[in-house]
Amino acid sequence: MMNEDWKLDGHERFKELGALANTGALTSADWLQLESHLRICEDCRQINDQYRLLINVGMPLLAAAFSHPQEQEKWDDSGVDAGRRASIRNLE
């Protein structure tokens, strides 16, 4: 019996796997299926490349464009480190 995912249009599953591949959420079996398919399918390979570009270039550009450095300078996280050390000591 075919898996429900294979009932999607022939390439929809691989489009989804391509999106998930860039998040680190794929199983080994999914990776193998995606890699095999990308070797033979130019369309899915292009979509996968677009996802990779979005993750590696687009998201960092958006983060930089919408960051607020003045707020980062005001942020005081010194207590966080002390809290972690205390938590670790409590575990020992």
PyMOL Python script that loads the backbone (N, CA, C, O; Angstrom):
from pymol import cmd

cmd.read_pdbstr("""\
ATOM      1  N   MET A   1       0.849  -1.177   0.000  1.00  0.00           N
ATOM      2  CA  MET A   1       0.000   0.000   0.000  1.00  0.00           C
ATOM      3  C   MET A   1       0.894   1.240   0.000  1.00  0.00           C
ATOM      4  O   MET A   1       1.915   1.273   0.686  1.00  0.00           O
ATOM      5  N   MET A   2       0.512   2.250  -0.763  1.00  0.00           N
ATOM      6  CA  MET A   2       1.308   3.469  -0.848  1.00  0.00           C
ATOM      7  C   MET A   2       1.071   4.351   0.358  1.00  0.00           C
ATOM      8  O   MET A   2      -0.041   4.443   0.877  1.00  0.00           O
ATOM      9  N   ASN A   3       2.125   4.988   0.788  1.00  0.00           N
ATOM     10  CA  ASN A   3       2.063   5.964   1.860  1.00  0.00           C
ATOM     11  C   ASN A   3       1.204   7.140   1.398  1.00  0.00           C
ATOM     12  O   ASN A   3       1.208   7.468   0.211  1.00  0.00           O
ATOM     13  N   GLU A   4       0.476   7.774   2.299  1.00  0.00           N
ATOM     14  CA  GLU A   4      -0.375   8.916   1.969  1.00  0.00           C
ATOM     15  C   GLU A   4       0.405  10.017   1.251  1.00  0.00           C
ATOM     16  O   GLU A   4      -0.133  10.667   0.356  1.00  0.00           O
ATOM     17  N   ASP A   5       1.684  10.237   1.637  1.00  0.00           N
ATOM     18  CA  ASP A   5       2.481  11.301   1.039  1.00  0.00           C
ATOM     19  C   ASP A   5       2.651  11.106  -0.457  1.00  0.00           C
ATOM     20  O   ASP A   5       2.775  12.089  -1.188  1.00  0.00           O
ATOM     21  N   TRP A   6       2.659   9.886  -0.927  1.00  0.00           N
ATOM     22  CA  TRP A   6       2.877   9.623  -2.346  1.00  0.00           C
ATOM     23  C   TRP A   6       1.638   9.918  -3.178  1.00  0.00           C
ATOM     24  O   TRP A   6       1.717   9.931  -4.406  1.00  0.00           O
ATOM     25  N   LYS A   7       0.489  10.158  -2.535  1.00  0.00           N
ATOM     26  CA  LYS A   7      -0.723  10.500  -3.264  1.00  0.00           C
ATOM     27  C   LYS A   7      -0.709  11.962  -3.704  1.00  0.00           C
ATOM     28  O   LYS A   7      -1.500  12.355  -4.561  1.00  0.00           O
ATOM     29  N   LEU A   8       0.178  12.769  -3.130  1.00  0.00           N
ATOM     30  CA  LEU A   8       0.307  14.157  -3.546  1.00  0.00           C
ATOM     31  C   LEU A   8       0.808  14.181  -4.976  1.00  0.00           C
ATOM     32  O   LEU A   8       1.320  13.174  -5.466  1.00  0.00           O
ATOM     33  N   ASP A   9       0.670  15.324  -5.663  1.00  0.00           N
ATOM     34  CA  ASP A   9       1.191  15.361  -7.035  1.00  0.00           C
ATOM     35  C   ASP A   9       2.625  14.894  -6.999  1.00  0.00           C
ATOM     36  O   ASP A   9       3.317  15.128  -6.008  1.00  0.00           O
ATOM     37  N   GLY A  10       3.084  14.255  -8.022  1.00  0.00           N
ATOM     38  CA  GLY A  10       4.359  13.546  -8.047  1.00  0.00           C
ATOM     39  C   GLY A  10       5.518  14.211  -7.351  1.00  0.00           C
ATOM     40  O   GLY A  10       6.388  13.524  -6.815  1.00  0.00           O
ATOM     41  N   HIS A  11       5.558  15.530  -7.343  1.00  0.00           N
ATOM     42  CA  HIS A  11       6.722  16.217  -6.802  1.00  0.00           C
ATOM     43  C   HIS A  11       6.438  16.965  -5.504  1.00  0.00           C
ATOM     44  O   HIS A  11       7.358  17.492  -4.881  1.00  0.00           O
ATOM     45  N   GLU A  12       5.194  17.015  -5.099  1.00  0.00           N
ATOM     46  CA  GLU A  12       4.834  17.765  -3.891  1.00  0.00           C
ATOM     47  C   GLU A  12       5.594  17.254  -2.667  1.00  0.00           C
ATOM     48  O   GLU A  12       6.054  18.048  -1.845  1.00  0.00           O
ATOM     49  N   ARG A  13       5.725  15.962  -2.546  1.00  0.00           N
ATOM     50  CA  ARG A  13       6.459  15.383  -1.399  1.00  0.00           C
ATOM     51  C   ARG A  13       7.902  15.871  -1.392  1.00  0.00           C
ATOM     52  O   ARG A  13       8.450  16.173  -0.332  1.00  0.00           O
ATOM     53  N   PHE A  14       8.512  15.949  -2.553  1.00  0.00           N
ATOM     54  CA  PHE A  14       9.911  16.358  -2.614  1.00  0.00           C
ATOM     55  C   PHE A  14      10.077  17.854  -2.393  1.00  0.00           C
ATOM     56  O   PHE A  14      11.120  18.302  -1.917  1.00  0.00           O
ATOM     57  N   LYS A  15       9.056  18.625  -2.736  1.00  0.00           N
ATOM     58  CA  LYS A  15       9.072  20.053  -2.411  1.00  0.00           C
ATOM     59  C   LYS A  15       9.032  20.231  -0.895  1.00  0.00           C
ATOM     60  O   LYS A  15       9.761  21.049  -0.334  1.00  0.00           O
ATOM     61  N   GLU A  16       8.170  19.456  -0.243  1.00  0.00           N
ATOM     62  CA  GLU A  16       8.072  19.510   1.218  1.00  0.00           C
ATOM     63  C   GLU A  16       9.372  19.038   1.864  1.00  0.00           C
ATOM     64  O   GLU A  16       9.859  19.656   2.811  1.00  0.00           O
ATOM     65  N   LEU A  17       9.928  17.952   1.357  1.00  0.00           N
ATOM     66  CA  LEU A  17      11.190  17.458   1.905  1.00  0.00           C
ATOM     67  C   LEU A  17      12.307  18.478   1.710  1.00  0.00           C
ATOM     68  O   LEU A  17      13.163  18.633   2.581  1.00  0.00           O
ATOM     69  N   GLY A  18      12.304  19.178   0.568  1.00  0.00           N
ATOM     70  CA  GLY A  18      13.311  20.208   0.327  1.00  0.00           C
ATOM     71  C   GLY A  18      13.214  21.333   1.333  1.00  0.00           C
ATOM     72  O   GLY A  18      14.233  21.836   1.806  1.00  0.00           O
ATOM     73  N   ALA A  19      12.004  21.731   1.664  1.00  0.00           N
ATOM     74  CA  ALA A  19      11.815  22.781   2.670  1.00  0.00           C
ATOM     75  C   ALA A  19      12.292  22.305   4.041  1.00  0.00           C
ATOM     76  O   ALA A  19      12.965  23.042   4.762  1.00  0.00           O
ATOM     77  N   LEU A  20      11.944  21.087   4.389  1.00  0.00           N
ATOM     78  CA  LEU A  20      12.334  20.546   5.691  1.00  0.00           C
ATOM     79  C   LEU A  20      13.828  20.238   5.771  1.00  0.00           C
ATOM     80  O   LEU A  20      14.416  20.292   6.851  1.00  0.00           O
ATOM     81  N   ALA A  21      14.440  19.918   4.638  1.00  0.00           N
ATOM     82  CA  ALA A  21      15.865  19.560   4.631  1.00  0.00           C
ATOM     83  C   ALA A  21      16.716  20.696   5.185  1.00  0.00           C
ATOM     84  O   ALA A  21      17.736  20.456   5.831  1.00  0.00           O
ATOM     85  N   ASN A  22      16.303  21.908   4.937  1.00  0.00           N
ATOM     86  CA  ASN A  22      17.077  23.057   5.380  1.00  0.00           C
ATOM     87  C   ASN A  22      16.840  23.412   6.837  1.00  0.00           C
ATOM     88  O   ASN A  22      17.464  24.335   7.361  1.00  0.00           O
ATOM     89  N   THR A  23      15.947  22.690   7.495  1.00  0.00           N
ATOM     90  CA  THR A  23      15.703  22.921   8.914  1.00  0.00           C
ATOM     91  C   THR A  23      16.324  21.836   9.780  1.00  0.00           C
ATOM     92  O   THR A  23      16.326  21.936  11.007  1.00  0.00           O
ATOM     93  N   GLY A  24      16.856  20.790   9.132  1.00  0.00           N
ATOM     94  CA  GLY A  24      17.436  19.675   9.879  1.00  0.00           C
ATOM     95  C   GLY A  24      16.395  18.712  10.414  1.00  0.00           C
ATOM     96  O   GLY A  24      16.678  17.949  11.337  1.00  0.00           O
ATOM     97  N   ALA A  25      15.199  18.732   9.852  1.00  0.00           N
ATOM     98  CA  ALA A  25      14.101  17.930  10.386  1.00  0.00           C
ATOM     99  C   ALA A  25      13.860  16.629   9.631  1.00  0.00           C
ATOM    100  O   ALA A  25      12.871  15.947   9.905  1.00  0.00           O
ATOM    101  N   LEU A  26      14.721  16.262   8.698  1.00  0.00           N
ATOM    102  CA  LEU A  26      14.492  15.044   7.926  1.00  0.00           C
ATOM    103  C   LEU A  26      15.085  13.815   8.595  1.00  0.00           C
ATOM    104  O   LEU A  26      16.124  13.877   9.252  1.00  0.00           O
ATOM    105  N   THR A  27      14.400  12.703   8.410  1.00  0.00           N
ATOM    106  CA  THR A  27      14.957  11.423   8.844  1.00  0.00           C
ATOM    107  C   THR A  27      15.985  10.980   7.808  1.00  0.00           C
ATOM    108  O   THR A  27      16.063  11.550   6.720  1.00  0.00           O
ATOM    109  N   SER A  28      16.756   9.985   8.141  1.00  0.00           N
ATOM    110  CA  SER A  28      17.744   9.448   7.190  1.00  0.00           C
ATOM    111  C   SER A  28      17.064   8.938   5.929  1.00  0.00           C
ATOM    112  O   SER A  28      17.551   9.160   4.821  1.00  0.00           O
ATOM    113  N   ALA A  29      15.947   8.259   6.099  1.00  0.00           N
ATOM    114  CA  ALA A  29      15.217   7.723   4.944  1.00  0.00           C
ATOM    115  C   ALA A  29      14.707   8.849   4.050  1.00  0.00           C
ATOM    116  O   ALA A  29      14.785   8.755   2.825  1.00  0.00           O
ATOM    117  N   ASP A  30      14.185   9.918   4.661  1.00  0.00           N
ATOM    118  CA  ASP A  30      13.723  11.060   3.881  1.00  0.00           C
ATOM    119  C   ASP A  30      14.871  11.703   3.112  1.00  0.00           C
ATOM    120  O   ASP A  30      14.718  12.075   1.949  1.00  0.00           O
ATOM    121  N   TRP A  31      16.033  11.832   3.775  1.00  0.00           N
ATOM    122  CA  TRP A  31      17.212  12.398   3.110  1.00  0.00           C
ATOM    123  C   TRP A  31      17.577  11.583   1.876  1.00  0.00           C
ATOM    124  O   TRP A  31      17.836  12.136   0.807  1.00  0.00           O
ATOM    125  N   LEU A  32      17.595  10.268   2.034  1.00  0.00           N
ATOM    126  CA  LEU A  32      17.951   9.405   0.909  1.00  0.00           C
ATOM    127  C   LEU A  32      16.973   9.551  -0.245  1.00  0.00           C
ATOM    128  O   LEU A  32      17.380   9.622  -1.404  1.00  0.00           O
ATOM    129  N   GLN A  33      15.680   9.596   0.071  1.00  0.00           N
ATOM    130  CA  GLN A  33      14.675   9.764  -0.971  1.00  0.00           C
ATOM    131  C   GLN A  33      14.844  11.105  -1.681  1.00  0.00           C
ATOM    132  O   GLN A  33      14.791  11.177  -2.909  1.00  0.00           O
ATOM    133  N   LEU A  34      15.048  12.156  -0.906  1.00  0.00           N
ATOM    134  CA  LEU A  34      15.207  13.482  -1.488  1.00  0.00           C
ATOM    135  C   LEU A  34      16.451  13.551  -2.370  1.00  0.00           C
ATOM    136  O   LEU A  34      16.389  14.030  -3.503  1.00  0.00           O
ATOM    137  N   GLU A  35      17.565  13.079  -1.856  1.00  0.00           N
ATOM    138  CA  GLU A  35      18.806  13.123  -2.637  1.00  0.00           C
ATOM    139  C   GLU A  35      18.677  12.339  -3.938  1.00  0.00           C
ATOM    140  O   GLU A  35      19.146  12.792  -4.983  1.00  0.00           O
ATOM    141  N   SER A  36      18.050  11.178  -3.885  1.00  0.00           N
ATOM    142  CA  SER A  36      17.856  10.366  -5.091  1.00  0.00           C
ATOM    143  C   SER A  36      16.995  11.114  -6.103  1.00  0.00           C
ATOM    144  O   SER A  36      17.291  11.130  -7.298  1.00  0.00           O
ATOM    145  N   HIS A  37      15.939  11.725  -5.613  1.00  0.00           N
ATOM    146  CA  HIS A  37      15.034  12.446  -6.506  1.00  0.00           C
ATOM    147  C   HIS A  37      15.712  13.682  -7.102  1.00  0.00           C
ATOM    148  O   HIS A  37      15.542  13.971  -8.286  1.00  0.00           O
ATOM    149  N   LEU A  38      16.475  14.407  -6.290  1.00  0.00           N
ATOM    150  CA  LEU A  38      17.121  15.622  -6.782  1.00  0.00           C
ATOM    151  C   LEU A  38      18.149  15.329  -7.864  1.00  0.00           C
ATOM    152  O   LEU A  38      18.434  16.191  -8.695  1.00  0.00           O
ATOM    153  N   ARG A  39      18.707  14.124  -7.863  1.00  0.00           N
ATOM    154  CA  ARG A  39      19.666  13.750  -8.909  1.00  0.00           C
ATOM    155  C   ARG A  39      19.010  13.688 -10.285  1.00  0.00           C
ATOM    156  O   ARG A  39      19.669  13.915 -11.300  1.00  0.00           O
ATOM    157  N   ILE A  40      17.720  13.383 -10.321  1.00  0.00           N
ATOM    158  CA  ILE A  40      17.048  13.187 -11.608  1.00  0.00           C
ATOM    159  C   ILE A  40      16.024  14.267 -11.951  1.00  0.00           C
ATOM    160  O   ILE A  40      15.534  14.301 -13.079  1.00  0.00           O
ATOM    161  N   CYS A  41      15.687  15.148 -11.009  1.00  0.00           N
ATOM    162  CA  CYS A  41      14.617  16.121 -11.242  1.00  0.00           C
ATOM    163  C   CYS A  41      15.134  17.553 -11.122  1.00  0.00           C
ATOM    164  O   CYS A  41      15.384  18.052 -10.025  1.00  0.00           O
ATOM    165  N   GLU A  42      15.285  18.190 -12.261  1.00  0.00           N
ATOM    166  CA  GLU A  42      15.791  19.569 -12.298  1.00  0.00           C
ATOM    167  C   GLU A  42      14.840  20.539 -11.594  1.00  0.00           C
ATOM    168  O   GLU A  42      15.299  21.431 -10.881  1.00  0.00           O
ATOM    169  N   ASP A  43      13.533  20.384 -11.776  1.00  0.00           N
ATOM    170  CA  ASP A  43      12.563  21.293 -11.155  1.00  0.00           C
ATOM    171  C   ASP A  43      12.660  21.268  -9.632  1.00  0.00           C
ATOM    172  O   ASP A  43      12.707  22.317  -8.991  1.00  0.00           O
ATOM    173  N   CYS A  44      12.688  20.085  -9.066  1.00  0.00           N
ATOM    174  CA  CYS A  44      12.786  19.966  -7.605  1.00  0.00           C
ATOM    175  C   CYS A  44      14.148  20.437  -7.111  1.00  0.00           C
ATOM    176  O   CYS A  44      14.252  20.994  -6.018  1.00  0.00           O
ATOM    177  N   ARG A  45      15.187  20.220  -7.901  1.00  0.00           N
ATOM    178  CA  ARG A  45      16.527  20.685  -7.543  1.00  0.00           C
ATOM    179  C   ARG A  45      16.545  22.210  -7.470  1.00  0.00           C
ATOM    180  O   ARG A  45      17.149  22.779  -6.561  1.00  0.00           O
ATOM    181  N   GLN A  46      15.885  22.874  -8.421  1.00  0.00           N
ATOM    182  CA  GLN A  46      15.821  24.336  -8.395  1.00  0.00           C
ATOM    183  C   GLN A  46      15.054  24.839  -7.185  1.00  0.00           C
ATOM    184  O   GLN A  46      15.461  25.811  -6.548  1.00  0.00           O
ATOM    185  N   ILE A  47      13.951  24.187  -6.867  1.00  0.00           N
ATOM    186  CA  ILE A  47      13.171  24.581  -5.691  1.00  0.00           C
ATOM    187  C   ILE A  47      13.993  24.382  -4.423  1.00  0.00           C
ATOM    188  O   ILE A  47      13.983  25.235  -3.536  1.00  0.00           O
ATOM    189  N   ASN A  48      14.703  23.259  -4.335  1.00  0.00           N
ATOM    190  CA  ASN A  48      15.546  22.995  -3.176  1.00  0.00           C
ATOM    191  C   ASN A  48      16.631  24.066  -3.052  1.00  0.00           C
ATOM    192  O   ASN A  48      16.933  24.520  -1.948  1.00  0.00           O
ATOM    193  N   ASP A  49      17.216  24.468  -4.184  1.00  0.00           N
ATOM    194  CA  ASP A  49      18.231  25.530  -4.169  1.00  0.00           C
ATOM    195  C   ASP A  49      17.635  26.853  -3.702  1.00  0.00           C
ATOM    196  O   ASP A  49      18.299  27.620  -3.005  1.00  0.00           O
ATOM    197  N   GLN A  50      16.399  27.121  -4.079  1.00  0.00           N
ATOM    198  CA  GLN A  50      15.739  28.349  -3.642  1.00  0.00           C
ATOM    199  C   GLN A  50      15.497  28.334  -2.137  1.00  0.00           C
ATOM    200  O   GLN A  50      15.683  29.351  -1.469  1.00  0.00           O
ATOM    201  N   TYR A  51      15.083  27.191  -1.599  1.00  0.00           N
ATOM    202  CA  TYR A  51      14.921  27.084  -0.150  1.00  0.00           C
ATOM    203  C   TYR A  51      16.258  27.332   0.554  1.00  0.00           C
ATOM    204  O   TYR A  51      16.319  28.058   1.547  1.00  0.00           O
ATOM    205  N   ARG A  52      17.319  26.729   0.035  1.00  0.00           N
ATOM    206  CA  ARG A  52      18.640  26.885   0.631  1.00  0.00           C
ATOM    207  C   ARG A  52      19.079  28.349   0.598  1.00  0.00           C
ATOM    208  O   ARG A  52      19.636  28.851   1.575  1.00  0.00           O
ATOM    209  N   LEU A  53      18.832  29.034  -0.520  1.00  0.00           N
ATOM    210  CA  LEU A  53      19.172  30.449  -0.654  1.00  0.00           C
ATOM    211  C   LEU A  53      18.378  31.287   0.347  1.00  0.00           C
ATOM    212  O   LEU A  53      18.920  32.199   0.972  1.00  0.00           O
ATOM    213  N   LEU A  54      17.116  30.978   0.489  1.00  0.00           N
ATOM    214  CA  LEU A  54      16.279  31.698   1.449  1.00  0.00           C
ATOM    215  C   LEU A  54      16.810  31.553   2.871  1.00  0.00           C
ATOM    216  O   LEU A  54      16.896  32.531   3.614  1.00  0.00           O
ATOM    217  N   ILE A  55      17.165  30.328   3.244  1.00  0.00           N
ATOM    218  CA  ILE A  55      17.665  30.067   4.590  1.00  0.00           C
ATOM    219  C   ILE A  55      19.039  30.704   4.816  1.00  0.00           C
ATOM    220  O   ILE A  55      19.273  31.324   5.853  1.00  0.00           O
ATOM    221  N   ASN A  56      19.940  30.553   3.854  1.00  0.00           N
ATOM    222  CA  ASN A  56      21.331  30.987   4.047  1.00  0.00           C
ATOM    223  C   ASN A  56      21.575  32.456   3.750  1.00  0.00           C
ATOM    224  O   ASN A  56      22.518  33.041   4.284  1.00  0.00           O
ATOM    225  N   VAL A  57      20.740  33.071   2.904  1.00  0.00           N
ATOM    226  CA  VAL A  57      20.965  34.469   2.537  1.00  0.00           C
ATOM    227  C   VAL A  57      19.778  35.344   2.937  1.00  0.00           C
ATOM    228  O   VAL A  57      19.948  36.380   3.581  1.00  0.00           O
ATOM    229  N   GLY A  58      18.585  34.920   2.553  1.00  0.00           N
ATOM    230  CA  GLY A  58      17.403  35.742   2.798  1.00  0.00           C
ATOM    231  C   GLY A  58      17.108  35.983   4.269  1.00  0.00           C
ATOM    232  O   GLY A  58      16.887  37.122   4.681  1.00  0.00           O
ATOM    233  N   MET A  59      17.103  34.936   5.051  1.00  0.00           N
ATOM    234  CA  MET A  59      16.785  35.095   6.475  1.00  0.00           C
ATOM    235  C   MET A  59      17.812  35.950   7.206  1.00  0.00           C
ATOM    236  O   MET A  59      17.420  36.821   7.982  1.00  0.00           O
ATOM    237  N   PRO A  60      19.120  35.737   6.992  1.00  0.00           N
ATOM    238  CA  PRO A  60      20.081  36.627   7.647  1.00  0.00           C
ATOM    239  C   PRO A  60      19.923  38.093   7.214  1.00  0.00           C
ATOM    240  O   PRO A  60      20.107  38.996   8.030  1.00  0.00           O
ATOM    241  N   LEU A  61      19.587  38.334   5.949  1.00  0.00           N
ATOM    242  CA  LEU A  61      19.364  39.715   5.502  1.00  0.00           C
ATOM    243  C   LEU A  61      18.160  40.328   6.202  1.00  0.00           C
ATOM    244  O   LEU A  61      18.204  41.482   6.629  1.00  0.00           O
ATOM    245  N   LEU A  62      17.087  39.558   6.319  1.00  0.00           N
ATOM    246  CA  LEU A  62      15.910  40.058   7.025  1.00  0.00           C
ATOM    247  C   LEU A  62      16.210  40.309   8.498  1.00  0.00           C
ATOM    248  O   LEU A  62      15.778  41.311   9.068  1.00  0.00           O
ATOM    249  N   ALA A  63      16.943  39.403   9.099  1.00  0.00           N
ATOM    250  CA  ALA A  63      17.293  39.578  10.514  1.00  0.00           C
ATOM    251  C   ALA A  63      18.112  40.839  10.710  1.00  0.00           C
ATOM    252  O   ALA A  63      17.882  41.584  11.663  1.00  0.00           O
ATOM    253  N   ALA A  64      19.061  41.089   9.828  1.00  0.00           N
ATOM    254  CA  ALA A  64      19.884  42.292   9.936  1.00  0.00           C
ATOM    255  C   ALA A  64      19.058  43.547   9.693  1.00  0.00           C
ATOM    256  O   ALA A  64      19.243  44.560  10.368  1.00  0.00           O
ATOM    257  N   ALA A  65      18.154  43.478   8.735  1.00  0.00           N
ATOM    258  CA  ALA A  65      17.341  44.650   8.395  1.00  0.00           C
ATOM    259  C   ALA A  65      16.380  45.024   9.520  1.00  0.00           C
ATOM    260  O   ALA A  65      16.067  46.199   9.709  1.00  0.00           O
ATOM    261  N   PHE A  66      15.920  44.037  10.256  1.00  0.00           N
ATOM    262  CA  PHE A  66      14.928  44.313  11.285  1.00  0.00           C
ATOM    263  C   PHE A  66      15.473  44.216  12.710  1.00  0.00           C
ATOM    264  O   PHE A  66      14.707  44.263  13.671  1.00  0.00           O
ATOM    265  N   SER A  67      16.776  44.082  12.846  1.00  0.00           N
ATOM    266  CA  SER A  67      17.343  44.050  14.201  1.00  0.00           C
ATOM    267  C   SER A  67      17.395  45.468  14.746  1.00  0.00           C
ATOM    268  O   SER A  67      17.384  46.443  13.995  1.00  0.00           O
ATOM    269  N   HIS A  68      17.452  45.557  16.032  1.00  0.00           N
ATOM    270  CA  HIS A  68      17.503  46.857  16.701  1.00  0.00           C
ATOM    271  C   HIS A  68      18.741  46.882  17.593  1.00  0.00           C
ATOM    272  O   HIS A  68      18.665  46.542  18.774  1.00  0.00           O
ATOM    273  N   PRO A  69      19.891  47.287  17.024  1.00  0.00           N
ATOM    274  CA  PRO A  69      21.137  47.255  17.787  1.00  0.00           C
ATOM    275  C   PRO A  69      21.071  48.048  19.093  1.00  0.00           C
ATOM    276  O   PRO A  69      21.670  47.645  20.090  1.00  0.00           O
ATOM    277  N   GLN A  70      20.357  49.158  19.095  1.00  0.00           N
ATOM    278  CA  GLN A  70      20.280  49.947  20.326  1.00  0.00           C
ATOM    279  C   GLN A  70      19.616  49.151  21.445  1.00  0.00           C
ATOM    280  O   GLN A  70      19.980  49.310  22.611  1.00  0.00           O
ATOM    281  N   GLU A  71      18.649  48.299  21.112  1.00  0.00           N
ATOM    282  CA  GLU A  71      18.017  47.463  22.126  1.00  0.00           C
ATOM    283  C   GLU A  71      18.960  46.368  22.591  1.00  0.00           C
ATOM    284  O   GLU A  71      18.953  46.005  23.767  1.00  0.00           O
ATOM    285  N   GLN A  72      19.776  45.836  21.682  1.00  0.00           N
ATOM    286  CA  GLN A  72      20.731  44.810  22.060  1.00  0.00           C
ATOM    287  C   GLN A  72      21.753  45.362  23.040  1.00  0.00           C
ATOM    288  O   GLN A  72      22.188  44.654  23.948  1.00  0.00           O
ATOM    289  N   GLU A  73      22.137  46.612  22.866  1.00  0.00           N
ATOM    290  CA  GLU A  73      23.104  47.220  23.771  1.00  0.00           C
ATOM    291  C   GLU A  73      22.525  47.365  25.169  1.00  0.00           C
ATOM    292  O   GLU A  73      23.262  47.289  26.152  1.00  0.00           O
ATOM    293  N   LYS A  74      21.228  47.570  25.271  1.00  0.00           N
ATOM    294  CA  LYS A  74      20.578  47.746  26.570  1.00  0.00           C
ATOM    295  C   LYS A  74      20.314  46.416  27.272  1.00  0.00           C
ATOM    296  O   LYS A  74      20.081  46.379  28.480  1.00  0.00           O
ATOM    297  N   TRP A  75      20.352  45.343  26.519  1.00  0.00           N
ATOM    298  CA  TRP A  75      20.000  44.028  27.058  1.00  0.00           C
ATOM    299  C   TRP A  75      21.056  43.565  28.044  1.00  0.00           C
ATOM    300  O   TRP A  75      22.244  43.554  27.722  1.00  0.00           O
ATOM    301  N   ASP A  76      20.642  43.188  29.229  1.00  0.00           N
ATOM    302  CA  ASP A  76      21.560  42.709  30.252  1.00  0.00           C
ATOM    303  C   ASP A  76      21.272  41.239  30.517  1.00  0.00           C
ATOM    304  O   ASP A  76      20.272  40.893  31.147  1.00  0.00           O
ATOM    305  N   ASP A  77      22.156  40.382  30.032  1.00  0.00           N
ATOM    306  CA  ASP A  77      21.961  38.946  30.235  1.00  0.00           C
ATOM    307  C   ASP A  77      22.977  38.371  31.215  1.00  0.00           C
ATOM    308  O   ASP A  77      23.188  37.159  31.251  1.00  0.00           O
ATOM    309  N   SER A  78      23.602  39.231  32.006  1.00  0.00           N
ATOM    310  CA  SER A  78      24.625  38.758  32.944  1.00  0.00           C
ATOM    311  C   SER A  78      24.048  37.798  33.983  1.00  0.00           C
ATOM    312  O   SER A  78      24.750  36.897  34.441  1.00  0.00           O
ATOM    313  N   GLY A  79      22.802  37.972  34.356  1.00  0.00           N
ATOM    314  CA  GLY A  79      22.184  37.082  35.327  1.00  0.00           C
ATOM    315  C   GLY A  79      21.910  35.695  34.772  1.00  0.00           C
ATOM    316  O   GLY A  79      21.800  34.735  35.534  1.00  0.00           O
ATOM    317  N   VAL A  80      21.800  35.580  33.474  1.00  0.00           N
ATOM    318  CA  VAL A  80      21.528  34.293  32.847  1.00  0.00           C
ATOM    319  C   VAL A  80      22.675  33.336  33.093  1.00  0.00           C
ATOM    320  O   VAL A  80      22.462  32.184  33.470  1.00  0.00           O
ATOM    321  N   ASP A  81      23.891  33.811  32.880  1.00  0.00           N
ATOM    322  CA  ASP A  81      25.064  32.966  33.099  1.00  0.00           C
ATOM    323  C   ASP A  81      25.163  32.506  34.549  1.00  0.00           C
ATOM    324  O   ASP A  81      25.441  31.336  34.815  1.00  0.00           O
ATOM    325  N   ALA A  82      24.938  33.411  35.474  1.00  0.00           N
ATOM    326  CA  ALA A  82      24.987  33.055  36.888  1.00  0.00           C
ATOM    327  C   ALA A  82      23.903  32.021  37.216  1.00  0.00           C
ATOM    328  O   ALA A  82      24.137  31.092  37.989  1.00  0.00           O
ATOM    329  N   GLY A  83      22.725  32.189  36.625  1.00  0.00           N
ATOM    330  CA  GLY A  83      21.635  31.242  36.842  1.00  0.00           C
ATOM    331  C   GLY A  83      21.964  29.863  36.298  1.00  0.00           C
ATOM    332  O   GLY A  83      21.622  28.854  36.916  1.00  0.00           O
ATOM    333  N   ARG A  84      22.623  29.808  35.152  1.00  0.00           N
ATOM    334  CA  ARG A  84      23.020  28.513  34.587  1.00  0.00           C
ATOM    335  C   ARG A  84      24.035  27.819  35.483  1.00  0.00           C
ATOM    336  O   ARG A  84      23.933  26.621  35.745  1.00  0.00           O
ATOM    337  N   ARG A  85      25.013  28.583  35.946  1.00  0.00           N
ATOM    338  CA  ARG A  85      26.028  27.977  36.820  1.00  0.00           C
ATOM    339  C   ARG A  85      25.382  27.437  38.090  1.00  0.00           C
ATOM    340  O   ARG A  85      25.746  26.357  38.553  1.00  0.00           O
ATOM    341  N   ALA A  86      24.442  28.162  38.653  1.00  0.00           N
ATOM    342  CA  ALA A  86      23.740  27.700  39.862  1.00  0.00           C
ATOM    343  C   ALA A  86      22.942  26.429  39.565  1.00  0.00           C
ATOM    344  O   ALA A  86      22.913  25.504  40.377  1.00  0.00           O
ATOM    345  N   SER A  87      22.304  26.391  38.410  1.00  0.00           N
ATOM    346  CA  SER A  87      21.537  25.191  38.044  1.00  0.00           C
ATOM    347  C   SER A  87      22.446  23.985  37.900  1.00  0.00           C
ATOM    348  O   SER A  87      22.100  22.883  38.327  1.00  0.00           O
ATOM    349  N   ILE A  88      23.602  24.193  37.300  1.00  0.00           N
ATOM    350  CA  ILE A  88      24.558  23.103  37.114  1.00  0.00           C
ATOM    351  C   ILE A  88      25.068  22.622  38.464  1.00  0.00           C
ATOM    352  O   ILE A  88      25.191  21.418  38.689  1.00  0.00           O
ATOM    353  N   ARG A  89      25.364  23.553  39.360  1.00  0.00           N
ATOM    354  CA  ARG A  89      25.825  23.160  40.697  1.00  0.00           C
ATOM    355  C   ARG A  89      24.763  22.342  41.420  1.00  0.00           C
ATOM    356  O   ARG A  89      25.093  21.395  42.134  1.00  0.00           O
ATOM    357  N   ASN A  90      23.506  22.692  41.245  1.00  0.00           N
ATOM    358  CA  ASN A  90      22.419  21.953  41.899  1.00  0.00           C
ATOM    359  C   ASN A  90      22.300  20.531  41.366  1.00  0.00           C
ATOM    360  O   ASN A  90      21.826  19.642  42.073  1.00  0.00           O
ATOM    361  N   LEU A  91      22.726  20.308  40.127  1.00  0.00           N
ATOM    362  CA  LEU A  91      22.662  18.972  39.541  1.00  0.00           C
ATOM    363  C   LEU A  91      23.777  18.070  40.059  1.00  0.00           C
ATOM    364  O   LEU A  91      23.647  16.846  40.071  1.00  0.00           O
ATOM    365  N   GLU A  92      24.860  18.685  40.481  1.00  0.00           N
ATOM    366  CA  GLU A  92      26.038  17.884  40.899  1.00  0.00           C
ATOM    367  C   GLU A  92      25.818  17.190  42.203  1.00  0.00           C
ATOM    368  O   GLU A  92      26.704  16.485  42.684  1.00  0.00           O
TER     369      GLU A  92
END
""", "prot")
cmd.dss("prot")
cmd.show_as("cartoon", "prot")
cmd.util.cbc("prot")
cmd.orient("prot")
